[in-house]
Amino acid sequence: MKTLTLNIPDYIDLDDREVAMIVASRLYEQGKLSLGQAAELVGLSKRTFAELLSKYDVAIINHPASDLARDIQNA
């Protein structure tokens, strides 16, 4: 696992958990992390992480419409 150090200006009022949540939610949204992996990155349960996603404007179901259409065809 990589370790990343960020220097965030003091005037930006973010704690470590908030920064981790922003990063994890975006990586989840982009499909680079599963829900469980993103939750683990932040140190939360999957349920808690899923409940917090809306605060970051990230949908819990983030599959493209093309996947849904393909699933319907294969049903």
Biopython code that builds the backbone (N, CA, C, O; Angstrom):
import numpy as np
from Bio.PDB.StructureBuilder import StructureBuilder

atoms = [
    (1, "MET", "N", (0.844, -1.173, 0.000)),
    (1, "MET", "CA", (0.000, 0.000, 0.000)),
    (1, "MET", "C", (0.890, 1.237, 0.000)),
    (1, "MET", "O", (1.917, 1.281, 0.677)),
    (2, "LYS", "N", (0.480, 2.234, -0.765)),
    (2, "LYS", "CA", (1.227, 3.479, -0.833)),
    (2, "LYS", "C", (0.860, 4.386, 0.333)),
    (2, "LYS", "O", (-0.265, 4.363, 0.831)),
    (3, "THR", "N", (1.822, 5.173, 0.750)),
    (3, "THR", "CA", (1.572, 6.205, 1.748)),
    (3, "THR", "C", (1.768, 7.544, 1.076)),
    (3, "THR", "O", (2.768, 7.771, 0.395)),
    (4, "LEU", "N", (0.813, 8.425, 1.271)),
    (4, "LEU", "CA", (0.834, 9.728, 0.632)),
    (4, "LEU", "C", (0.823, 10.805, 1.705)),
    (4, "LEU", "O", (0.043, 10.732, 2.655)),
    (5, "THR", "N", (1.682, 11.802, 1.557)),
    (5, "THR", "CA", (1.709, 12.928, 2.475)),
    (5, "THR", "C", (1.272, 14.169, 1.718)),
    (5, "THR", "O", (1.852, 14.516, 0.689)),
    (6, "LEU", "N", (0.242, 14.836, 2.234)),
    (6, "LEU", "CA", (-0.266, 16.062, 1.628)),
    (6, "LEU", "C", (-0.093, 17.219, 2.599)),
    (6, "LEU", "O", (-0.336, 17.086, 3.799)),
    (7, "ASN", "N", (0.319, 18.324, 2.074)),
    (7, "ASN", "CA", (0.384, 19.542, 2.874)),
    (7, "ASN", "C", (-0.839, 20.384, 2.525)),
    (7, "ASN", "O", (-0.914, 20.982, 1.452)),
    (8, "ILE", "N", (-1.788, 20.417, 3.447)),
    (8, "ILE", "CA", (-3.022, 21.158, 3.240)),
    (8, "ILE", "C", (-2.942, 22.437, 4.063)),
    (8, "ILE", "O", (-2.668, 22.392, 5.262)),
    (9, "PRO", "N", (-3.181, 23.578, 3.421)),
    (9, "PRO", "CA", (-3.097, 24.849, 4.147)),
    (9, "PRO", "C", (-4.021, 24.870, 5.364)),
    (9, "PRO", "O", (-5.106, 24.290, 5.336)),
    (10, "ASP", "N", (-3.592, 25.534, 6.417)),
    (10, "ASP", "CA", (-4.362, 25.611, 7.655)),
    (10, "ASP", "C", (-5.731, 26.247, 7.450)),
    (10, "ASP", "O", (-6.679, 25.916, 8.163)),
    (11, "TYR", "N", (-5.847, 27.156, 6.484)),
    (11, "TYR", "CA", (-7.122, 27.835, 6.296)),
    (11, "TYR", "C", (-8.186, 26.928, 5.674)),
    (11, "TYR", "O", (-9.365, 27.281, 5.655)),
    (12, "ILE", "N", (-7.782, 25.781, 5.174)),
    (12, "ILE", "CA", (-8.750, 24.798, 4.692)),
    (12, "ILE", "C", (-9.050, 23.888, 5.870)),
    (12, "ILE", "O", (-8.203, 23.109, 6.308)),
    (13, "ASP", "N", (-10.252, 24.001, 6.367)),
    (13, "ASP", "CA", (-10.640, 23.306, 7.591)),
    (13, "ASP", "C", (-11.042, 21.861, 7.311)),
    (13, "ASP", "O", (-12.228, 21.534, 7.268)),
    (14, "LEU", "N", (-10.035, 20.994, 7.119)),
    (14, "LEU", "CA", (-10.261, 19.572, 6.897)),
    (14, "LEU", "C", (-9.384, 18.769, 7.841)),
    (14, "LEU", "O", (-8.194, 19.046, 7.996)),
    (15, "ASP", "N", (-9.989, 17.772, 8.468)),
    (15, "ASP", "CA", (-9.160, 16.880, 9.273)),
    (15, "ASP", "C", (-8.764, 15.675, 8.419)),
    (15, "ASP", "O", (-9.221, 15.533, 7.285)),
    (16, "ASP", "N", (-7.924, 14.823, 8.965)),
    (16, "ASP", "CA", (-7.409, 13.666, 8.217)),
    (16, "ASP", "C", (-8.536, 12.761, 7.726)),
    (16, "ASP", "O", (-8.487, 12.271, 6.597)),
    (17, "ARG", "N", (-9.535, 12.536, 8.551)),
    (17, "ARG", "CA", (-10.653, 11.656, 8.178)),
    (17, "ARG", "C", (-11.423, 12.235, 6.996)),
    (17, "ARG", "O", (-11.822, 11.504, 6.089)),
    (18, "GLU", "N", (-11.630, 13.554, 7.009)),
    (18, "GLU", "CA", (-12.365, 14.214, 5.928)),
    (18, "GLU", "C", (-11.608, 14.081, 4.597)),
    (18, "GLU", "O", (-12.215, 13.799, 3.563)),
    (19, "VAL", "N", (-10.302, 14.283, 4.625)),
    (19, "VAL", "CA", (-9.501, 14.144, 3.406)),
    (19, "VAL", "C", (-9.555, 12.700, 2.911)),
    (19, "VAL", "O", (-9.711, 12.456, 1.715)),
    (20, "ALA", "N", (-9.427, 11.760, 3.816)),
    (20, "ALA", "CA", (-9.495, 10.350, 3.435)),
    (20, "ALA", "C", (-10.863, 10.018, 2.835)),
    (20, "ALA", "O", (-10.951, 9.251, 1.877)),
    (21, "MET", "N", (-11.914, 10.586, 3.390)),
    (21, "MET", "CA", (-13.262, 10.330, 2.885)),
    (21, "MET", "C", (-13.436, 10.914, 1.489)),
    (21, "MET", "O", (-14.062, 10.286, 0.634)),
    (22, "ILE", "N", (-12.901, 12.088, 1.248)),
    (22, "ILE", "CA", (-12.976, 12.705, -0.081)),
    (22, "ILE", "C", (-12.262, 11.823, -1.111)),
    (22, "ILE", "O", (-12.795, 11.552, -2.187)),
    (23, "VAL", "N", (-11.071, 11.388, -0.770)),
    (23, "VAL", "CA", (-10.292, 10.552, -1.689)),
    (23, "VAL", "C", (-10.995, 9.212, -1.918)),
    (23, "VAL", "O", (-11.152, 8.778, -3.059)),
    (24, "ALA", "N", (-11.414, 8.564, -0.843)),
    (24, "ALA", "CA", (-12.054, 7.252, -0.962)),
    (24, "ALA", "C", (-13.361, 7.332, -1.746)),
    (24, "ALA", "O", (-13.646, 6.457, -2.564)),
    (25, "SER", "N", (-14.157, 8.372, -1.505)),
    (25, "SER", "CA", (-15.436, 8.484, -2.211)),
    (25, "SER", "C", (-15.219, 8.720, -3.705)),
    (25, "SER", "O", (-15.973, 8.197, -4.526)),
    (26, "ARG", "N", (-14.216, 9.484, -4.061)),
    (26, "ARG", "CA", (-13.935, 9.719, -5.486)),
    (26, "ARG", "C", (-13.383, 8.458, -6.156)),
    (26, "ARG", "O", (-13.746, 8.149, -7.291)),
    (27, "LEU", "N", (-12.516, 7.737, -5.465)),
    (27, "LEU", "CA", (-11.997, 6.493, -6.031)),
    (27, "LEU", "C", (-13.102, 5.465, -6.185)),
    (27, "LEU", "O", (-13.102, 4.697, -7.147)),
    (28, "TYR", "N", (-14.047, 5.439, -5.249)),
    (28, "TYR", "CA", (-15.206, 4.556, -5.368)),
    (28, "TYR", "C", (-16.068, 4.984, -6.553)),
    (28, "TYR", "O", (-16.499, 4.148, -7.347)),
    (29, "GLU", "N", (-16.314, 6.275, -6.669)),
    (29, "GLU", "CA", (-17.136, 6.800, -7.753)),
    (29, "GLU", "C", (-16.545, 6.464, -9.121)),
    (29, "GLU", "O", (-17.281, 6.184, -10.067)),
    (30, "GLN", "N", (-15.227, 6.493, -9.221)),
    (30, "GLN", "CA", (-14.552, 6.200, -10.487)),
    (30, "GLN", "C", (-14.404, 4.700, -10.737)),
    (30, "GLN", "O", (-13.924, 4.291, -11.794)),
    (31, "GLY", "N", (-14.810, 3.891, -9.778)),
    (31, "GLY", "CA", (-14.732, 2.444, -9.945)),
    (31, "GLY", "C", (-13.346, 1.876, -9.681)),
    (31, "GLY", "O", (-13.073, 0.725, -10.021)),
    (32, "LYS", "N", (-12.481, 2.661, -9.087)),
    (32, "LYS", "CA", (-11.119, 2.192, -8.796)),
    (32, "LYS", "C", (-11.053, 1.414, -7.487)),
    (32, "LYS", "O", (-10.126, 0.633, -7.269)),
    (33, "LEU", "N", (-12.045, 1.629, -6.612)),
    (33, "LEU", "CA", (-12.154, 0.888, -5.361)),
    (33, "LEU", "C", (-13.569, 0.352, -5.230)),
    (33, "LEU", "O", (-14.529, 0.998, -5.650)),
    (34, "SER", "N", (-13.691, -0.828, -4.649)),
    (34, "SER", "CA", (-15.014, -1.348, -4.312)),
    (34, "SER", "C", (-15.518, -0.599, -3.072)),
    (34, "SER", "O", (-14.770, 0.146, -2.440)),
    (35, "LEU", "N", (-16.776, -0.804, -2.740)),
    (35, "LEU", "CA", (-17.329, -0.177, -1.544)),
    (35, "LEU", "C", (-16.538, -0.600, -0.310)),
    (35, "LEU", "O", (-16.210, 0.230, 0.538)),
    (36, "GLY", "N", (-16.238, -1.878, -0.213)),
    (36, "GLY", "CA", (-15.479, -2.387, 0.937)),
    (36, "GLY", "C", (-14.072, -1.834, 1.002)),
    (36, "GLY", "O", (-13.587, -1.489, 2.080)),
    (37, "GLN", "N", (-13.407, -1.746, -0.147)),
    (37, "GLN", "CA", (-12.050, -1.206, -0.175)),
    (37, "GLN", "C", (-12.041, 0.268, 0.220)),
    (37, "GLN", "O", (-11.173, 0.710, 0.974)),
    (38, "ALA", "N", (-13.008, 1.022, -0.291)),
    (38, "ALA", "CA", (-13.085, 2.445, 0.035)),
    (38, "ALA", "C", (-13.378, 2.633, 1.519)),
    (38, "ALA", "O", (-12.781, 3.494, 2.165)),
    (39, "ALA", "N", (-14.288, 1.837, 2.059)),
    (39, "ALA", "CA", (-14.607, 1.924, 3.486)),
    (39, "ALA", "C", (-13.380, 1.601, 4.331)),
    (39, "ALA", "O", (-13.115, 2.264, 5.334)),
    (40, "GLU", "N", (-12.647, 0.592, 3.926)),
    (40, "GLU", "CA", (-11.438, 0.196, 4.651)),
    (40, "GLU", "C", (-10.388, 1.303, 4.622)),
    (40, "GLU", "O", (-9.697, 1.535, 5.615)),
    (41, "LEU", "N", (-10.271, 1.984, 3.487)),
    (41, "LEU", "CA", (-9.312, 3.081, 3.361)),
    (41, "LEU", "C", (-9.569, 4.165, 4.407)),
    (41, "LEU", "O", (-8.634, 4.764, 4.938)),
    (42, "VAL", "N", (-10.847, 4.408, 4.694)),
    (42, "VAL", "CA", (-11.230, 5.450, 5.647)),
    (42, "VAL", "C", (-11.309, 4.902, 7.070)),
    (42, "VAL", "O", (-11.312, 5.669, 8.033)),
    (43, "GLY", "N", (-11.371, 3.579, 7.204)),
    (43, "GLY", "CA", (-11.487, 2.983, 8.532)),
    (43, "GLY", "C", (-12.918, 2.922, 9.021)),
    (43, "GLY", "O", (-13.173, 3.016, 10.222)),
    (44, "LEU", "N", (-13.866, 2.764, 8.088)),
    (44, "LEU", "CA", (-15.278, 2.689, 8.429)),
    (44, "LEU", "C", (-15.847, 1.351, 7.991)),
    (44, "LEU", "O", (-15.244, 0.637, 7.190)),
    (45, "SER", "N", (-17.016, 1.022, 8.526)),
    (45, "SER", "CA", (-17.723, -0.155, 8.032)),
    (45, "SER", "C", (-18.300, 0.189, 6.664)),
    (45, "SER", "O", (-18.446, 1.362, 6.320)),
    (46, "LYS", "N", (-18.626, -0.838, 5.890)),
    (46, "LYS", "CA", (-19.227, -0.596, 4.576)),
    (46, "LYS", "C", (-20.538, 0.167, 4.722)),
    (46, "LYS", "O", (-20.822, 1.075, 3.941)),
    (47, "ARG", "N", (-21.316, -0.193, 5.697)),
    (47, "ARG", "CA", (-22.607, 0.468, 5.903)),
    (47, "ARG", "C", (-22.431, 1.957, 6.202)),
    (47, "ARG", "O", (-23.115, 2.794, 5.613)),
    (48, "THR", "N", (-21.526, 2.284, 7.108)),
    (48, "THR", "CA", (-21.300, 3.686, 7.464)),
    (48, "THR", "C", (-20.769, 4.465, 6.272)),
    (48, "THR", "O", (-21.213, 5.582, 6.006)),
    (49, "PHE", "N", (-19.816, 3.876, 5.554)),
    (49, "PHE", "CA", (-19.272, 4.545, 4.376)),
    (49, "PHE", "C", (-20.374, 4.795, 3.351)),
    (49, "PHE", "O", (-20.465, 5.886, 2.788)),
    (50, "ALA", "N", (-21.210, 3.787, 3.107)),
    (50, "ALA", "CA", (-22.304, 3.919, 2.149)),
    (50, "ALA", "C", (-23.268, 5.021, 2.564)),
    (50, "ALA", "O", (-23.753, 5.774, 1.719)),
    (51, "GLU", "N", (-23.547, 5.119, 3.854)),
    (51, "GLU", "CA", (-24.448, 6.154, 4.349)),
    (51, "GLU", "C", (-23.867, 7.552, 4.175)),
    (51, "GLU", "O", (-24.614, 8.517, 4.014)),
    (52, "LEU", "N", (-22.552, 7.670, 4.205)),
    (52, "LEU", "CA", (-21.900, 8.979, 4.089)),
    (52, "LEU", "C", (-21.677, 9.415, 2.646)),
    (52, "LEU", "O", (-21.387, 10.586, 2.400)),
    (53, "LEU", "N", (-21.804, 8.510, 1.694)),
    (53, "LEU", "CA", (-21.516, 8.850, 0.297)),
    (53, "LEU", "C", (-22.343, 10.022, -0.227)),
    (53, "LEU", "O", (-21.836, 10.839, -0.996)),
    (54, "SER", "N", (-23.592, 10.111, 0.176)),
    (54, "SER", "CA", (-24.443, 11.196, -0.340)),
    (54, "SER", "C", (-23.912, 12.563, 0.072)),
    (54, "SER", "O", (-24.110, 13.543, -0.647)),
    (55, "LYS", "N", (-23.249, 12.643, 1.203)),
    (55, "LYS", "CA", (-22.645, 13.905, 1.653)),
    (55, "LYS", "C", (-21.589, 14.394, 0.657)),
    (55, "LYS", "O", (-21.298, 15.587, 0.578)),
    (56, "TYR", "N", (-21.021, 13.450, -0.099)),
    (56, "TYR", "CA", (-19.968, 13.766, -1.076)),
    (56, "TYR", "C", (-20.499, 13.712, -2.512)),
    (56, "TYR", "O", (-19.726, 13.661, -3.468)),
    (57, "ASP", "N", (-21.818, 13.724, -2.646)),
    (57, "ASP", "CA", (-22.486, 13.686, -3.957)),
    (57, "ASP", "C", (-22.081, 12.471, -4.781)),
    (57, "ASP", "O", (-21.891, 12.568, -5.993)),
    (58, "VAL", "N", (-21.953, 11.341, -4.125)),
    (58, "VAL", "CA", (-21.606, 10.088, -4.789)),
    (58, "VAL", "C", (-22.757, 9.107, -4.574)),
    (58, "VAL", "O", (-23.176, 8.866, -3.443)),
    (59, "ALA", "N", (-23.255, 8.552, -5.662)),
    (59, "ALA", "CA", (-24.345, 7.577, -5.580)),
    (59, "ALA", "C", (-23.799, 6.226, -5.146)),
    (59, "ALA", "O", (-22.709, 5.827, -5.556)),
    (60, "ILE", "N", (-24.549, 5.534, -4.327)),
    (60, "ILE", "CA", (-24.135, 4.205, -3.874)),
    (60, "ILE", "C", (-24.113, 3.224, -5.046)),
    (60, "ILE", "O", (-23.256, 2.342, -5.106)),
    (61, "ILE", "N", (-25.050, 3.378, -5.967)),
    (61, "ILE", "CA", (-25.062, 2.553, -7.181)),
    (61, "ILE", "C", (-24.509, 3.421, -8.291)),
    (61, "ILE", "O", (-25.161, 4.358, -8.753)),
    (62, "ASN", "N", (-23.317, 3.101, -8.706)),
    (62, "ASN", "CA", (-22.643, 3.966, -9.678)),
    (62, "ASN", "C", (-22.234, 3.225, -10.945)),
    (62, "ASN", "O", (-21.176, 3.474, -11.522)),
    (63, "HIS", "N", (-23.098, 2.312, -11.357)),
    (63, "HIS", "CA", (-22.815, 1.575, -12.587)),
    (63, "HIS", "C", (-23.333, 2.363, -13.783)),
    (63, "HIS", "O", (-24.401, 2.969, -13.696)),
    (64, "PRO", "N", (-22.614, 2.372, -14.884)),
    (64, "PRO", "CA", (-23.093, 3.086, -16.078)),
    (64, "PRO", "C", (-24.364, 2.463, -16.631)),
    (64, "PRO", "O", (-24.619, 1.273, -16.445)),
    (65, "ALA", "N", (-25.155, 3.277, -17.308)),
    (65, "ALA", "CA", (-26.413, 2.806, -17.891)),
    (65, "ALA", "C", (-26.186, 1.654, -18.857)),
    (65, "ALA", "O", (-27.036, 0.773, -18.990)),
    (66, "SER", "N", (-25.040, 1.658, -19.534)),
    (66, "SER", "CA", (-24.749, 0.573, -20.477)),
    (66, "SER", "C", (-24.686, -0.780, -19.759)),
    (66, "SER", "O", (-25.079, -1.796, -20.331)),
    (67, "ASP", "N", (-24.198, -0.804, -18.516)),
    (67, "ASP", "CA", (-24.170, -2.047, -17.749)),
    (67, "ASP", "C", (-25.581, -2.537, -17.464)),
    (67, "ASP", "O", (-25.860, -3.734, -17.547)),
    (68, "LEU", "N", (-26.465, -1.611, -17.129)),
    (68, "LEU", "CA", (-27.850, -1.968, -16.846)),
    (68, "LEU", "C", (-28.520, -2.550, -18.090)),
    (68, "LEU", "O", (-29.205, -3.570, -18.012)),
    (69, "ALA", "N", (-28.319, -1.900, -19.234)),
    (69, "ALA", "CA", (-28.891, -2.371, -20.493)),
    (69, "ALA", "C", (-28.371, -3.778, -20.818)),
    (69, "ALA", "O", (-29.136, -4.643, -21.244)),
    (70, "ARG", "N", (-27.081, -4.000, -20.617)),
    (70, "ARG", "CA", (-26.495, -5.319, -20.874)),
    (70, "ARG", "C", (-27.065, -6.365, -19.923)),
    (70, "ARG", "O", (-27.330, -7.498, -20.326)),
    (71, "ASP", "N", (-27.253, -5.985, -18.654)),
    (71, "ASP", "CA", (-27.834, -6.915, -17.683)),
    (71, "ASP", "C", (-29.252, -7.304, -18.074)),
    (71, "ASP", "O", (-29.640, -8.464, -17.931)),
    (72, "ILE", "N", (-30.025, -6.348, -18.564)),
    (72, "ILE", "CA", (-31.395, -6.620, -18.976)),
    (72, "ILE", "C", (-31.407, -7.571, -20.170)),
    (72, "ILE", "O", (-32.226, -8.489, -20.231)),
    (73, "GLN", "N", (-30.503, -7.351, -21.113)),
    (73, "GLN", "CA", (-30.427, -8.228, -22.288)),
    (73, "GLN", "C", (-30.035, -9.645, -21.897)),
    (73, "GLN", "O", (-30.509, -10.613, -22.492)),
    (74, "ASN", "N", (-29.176, -9.764, -20.904)),
    (74, "ASN", "CA", (-28.699, -11.086, -20.482)),
    (74, "ASN", "C", (-29.644, -11.798, -19.525)),
    (74, "ASN", "O", (-29.420, -12.962, -19.193)),
    (75, "ALA", "N", (-30.695, -11.120, -19.075)),
    (75, "ALA", "CA", (-31.621, -11.715, -18.101)),
    (75, "ALA", "C", (-32.521, -12.740, -18.752)),
    (75, "ALA", "O", (-33.361, -13.339, -18.080)),
]
sb = StructureBuilder()
sb.init_structure("model")
sb.init_model(0)
sb.init_chain("A")
sb.init_seg("    ")
for serial, (resi, resn, name, xyz) in enumerate(atoms, 1):
    if name == "N":
        sb.init_residue(resn, " ", resi, " ")
    sb.init_atom(name, np.array(xyz, "f"), 0.0, 1.0, " ", f" {name:<3s}", serial, name[0])
structure = sb.get_structure()
